[in-house]
Structures are given as structure tokens and as C-alpha cells.
């Protein structure tokens, strides 16, 4: 079975485990499915939000007026473009680039760029749609957008990465700006790529517009804590969620899927708060280290050597082992942090985690748990934090970077980290209070969707039909 077929099957499985929709929302969803045929991840992301909105429509029917929900489900603008570039052998390669400018009711479009072979318009739309609510929930003045390309950075040389980024920006620069649309990183786009993208933007625009991109290097307008922010934020969220059950991360066993930017800094903060991280992974398999993952070694392998995670077991020797098959979620843990990619944690894997006594699950990645998995966690009353709440620390710190750029200021690590932790606490509490207000205490999904929606909807109403 190809990876694409597998993704389709998982997405299909997600669509079948649905909750009923409010009768006003049913035709809206049917139209989303018709208009975005085959875009299963996007359809699913919309479905999940609409399932929560039934509660709002019941209380405030006017939110369904003026096709407000239909407008939220339709991107304001979608840009698809050719990205030609020359590889090291002199052959010309062609990729497809995307930027979906989904919603600007709260501020300039804001969201990352993903470079991965699985990228297509449906994936970018699902991510852009999630981003609207995530950004709204943060309480900061940022709209929702997302972009990327079906380019595979794996195995490419420095020169190839730079030429690709330059070609990508040659087209993208027409559509972005500090007050218009502010991209950042996501899977396959880190500090190195942001540097090349910024350099090309600066050259084409003939302007040092620091606030046009976030996730920049510290020497040219980046913010302290941005690198760590998504992972740290996820763990701050978990800590606060555990607090509602009068416990914390001290002495807990944690499993973290992935070993990219989000996973690495989630592990760092979990360890700092007294947890033992027992496993992490990449697309080739997972490593288990009962003594606790040696994070310096993971950083060396992933950030410096850019090698596979199997190297960890080889270099660490005793106590650590690598498994190229099976699932990281078979490893017993108290806290599970899926930080790799969408649909990576299935219903079967959720059942194993529950059987092994998991206390809390927080999505460091965007939509890593399938519908089945989410339902399983909810019916077992496991603390479950959806990505749009639990991984909002990254984009929130991007907004802090924009703030520093606009005021030509530079904050200390401590100041920035304190703001991040305060923002996450606010998101957590907003989710909980909203869930309670709508009669579903402890349901962070419902709380996140409704709190995010209300802020966007209020602004859209104020702006009239645009
Ligand atoms: N890609 C990240 C996300 O999914 C960060 C986006 C940003 O900083 O703009 O939220």
C-alpha cells in the first residue's frame, strides 16, 4: 500500500467517526465536501470545528447569519505557483508552491511554510484552517494562513536548498508583507530556510522589512525563545492541564513522537520539569532509552549531522535500542506528546496508550491524532489537548517577534519566555472556561474551537460582508 493510499484510508476512517451536526451546519459541511472534493484532511478539520459550533449556534443563532460560517470555511485567497530550480547536476527540477491566505479578520495572515513531498492544496488548506482558530485563541492580532511546497529537503545539498528557497520567494514575495501576510517555518522549514527566504525577499523588495517573516536568526531580527516556543508551549500546556488533576510532570514517563524542532524542545522542557523522556522517533522508526533520552545526542544527530534517529542507538550503545517497525505508542508512558505529523496516532494506538495508563495527551503537531484516537481519549476521560491549543506557543512567539520588529526592540530570553508561558496559561484557561460555559467541562477541543471561533466571528461581523 502506498503512503498516499494509507493517508486516504486513515482520513476516511476519521470522517466516519463523526458526531452529528446541527441542522443549520449540515448543508454547510456538504457544500465544503462538494467544493473541496478529495481534500480529506481539510474536510476533516472543518468537520471537527463545525461539530463544536452546534453549541454556539444553539445559544447565538445570529452567528449563522450572513453566511458567516460559509465564509470562514472558504479561504480569502489561494495562490498556487511553479517553483523551478536547478539541482547540483545541472538538471532543472519543478515543484509546486502554495500560499493559502485563509482569514485576515484579526490581523495579517500568519502561519508557517511546509516543505515536504506530501504537501498538496488540501494539506495546506487543513493547516491554514486550523491556524485561524489557533491564532485567534492566542489572543494576539494575527489572521490565519499557511503555505509550502511539495519539495523534499531530504538529501538535498546546501546549494540546492538555497536555490529552491530563492526560487520559491521569487514568486511568493508578490503576496506577502509585514501588514499583509507573514510566513514562518513548519516541517522542512527551519532557521536555515528562513534565512535564505529572507535574503531573497530583502533583495527583491529592496527593503529590510524584518516583520515579513518570523523564525529569523538572532543576528537579523529573530526573537529569543522562537526556536523553543512550540515544544516549550506544549509542555507548559500539559503542566497546566495536569495541575487541574493536582499533579505535574515530576517523575512522569513521557513519550514524544518526532525528533524535529517541536519534539526536541518539548523533550527539553519536559526533562527540565522532572520528567523522564523514554522514547522519540522519526519517519524511519523509534528509539527507546529507559535511562532517559540523551537530548544532546538527539540534537547532534538531527540538528548538526541531519541523520536518521537509528544513529541514536548506535552511538549511545547500552540501554538504548532502535525499532524500525511497530509503534512508539506501544511504549508505556504517563504523558504522550505526538509531535511528528498529521494522522500519526491511530485509534488502535490510542487504545494501547489507554491500556498502559496514559494520563494526558497533547498534540505538539497539527492534528496528529486520528478521529478514532481522539474519541478513544475522550471517552476514557484522558486529558486531551488539541493542537490548536497545545502547539500555539510557536505562532504566539512569532507574534512576539513581529512586536519586537515593529518597535525595533529586542527582549531577553526571560522576558520572552515569561510572555510565552503567560499566553499558554491564558489559552488553557480560555479553553476550560469556554468548555464549561457550553456544558462540556474538560472538553478542550470544544473549548478551543468555540473560543477561537467567537473572536473571529465577532470581527468578521464588525467588518461587514467582505
Ligand atoms: N508552523 C507553526 C504552526 O503550525 C508556526 C507558524 C508561525 O509561527 O507562523 O503554528
Boltz pocket constraint, residues with backbone or C-beta under 6 A from the ligand:
constraints:
  - pocket:
      binder: B
      contacts: [[A, 110], [A, 111], [A, 112], [A, 113], [A, 182], [A, 183], [A, 184], [A, 185], [A, 186], [A, 187], [A, 214], [A, 366], [A, 391], [A, 392], [A, 394], [A, 395], [A, 396], [A, 398]]
      max_distance: 6.0
